[in-house]
């Protein structure tokens, strides 16, 4: 995938207040995680949504990419 197309797709997501579309943001990151074989997790702490992508490099030594 061309990096410019990826950037355009990301910028099209309405993520600003007062009416952010967080579900589309989550789906964008999930799609990218699936594409590269990362595990994808999302969780809420209080009212704040957090996303985590993990990539198992060596058994027992995960790398975490936070976005």
C-alpha positions in Angstrom: 0.0 0.0 0.0 1.3 3.4 -0.9 2.2 5.5 2.2 0.4 8.5 0.7 -2.9 6.5 0.3 -2.5 5.3 3.8 -2.1 8.9 5.0 -5.1 10.1 3.0 -7.2 7.3 4.4 -6.2 8.2 7.9 -6.8 11.9 7.4 -10.3 11.2 6.1 -11.4 9.8 9.5 -13.3 12.4 11.4 -11.5 12.4 14.8 -12.0 15.9 16.0 -14.5 17.2 18.5 -17.4 17.9 18.9 -18.4 14.7 17.0 -15.3 12.4 16.7 -15.8 9.0 15.0 -13.6 6.9 17.2 -15.0 3.6 15.9 -13.5 4.4 12.4 -10.2 5.2 14.1 -10.2 1.9 15.8 -11.1 0.0 12.6 -8.3 1.8 10.7 -5.6 0.7 13.3 -7.1 -2.8 13.5 -6.9 -3.1 9.7 -3.3 -2.1 9.7 -2.5 -4.5 12.6 -4.1 -7.3 10.7 -2.2 -6.4 7.5 1.2 -6.7 9.2 0.3 -9.6 11.4 0.2 -7.7 14.7 -2.1 -8.6 17.6 -4.5 -5.8 18.2 -6.1 -4.9 21.5 -8.2 -2.0 22.6 -9.3 -1.2 26.1 -10.8 1.7 28.1 -9.3 3.2 31.2 -12.0 5.4 32.6 -13.5 7.2 29.6 -10.3 7.1 27.6 -9.8 4.5 24.8 -6.4 3.0 24.4 -5.1 0.9 21.4 -2.2 -1.5 21.5 -0.6 -3.5 18.7 1.8 -6.2 19.6 4.3 -8.2 17.4 5.8 -11.4 18.7 9.5 -11.3 17.6 10.9 -14.0 19.8 8.8 -16.4 21.9 8.1 -14.6 25.1 9.5 -11.2 24.1 6.7 -9.1 22.6 7.3 -5.6 21.1 4.5 -3.1 21.7 3.6 -0.3 19.3 1.3 2.3 20.9 -0.7 4.7 18.8 
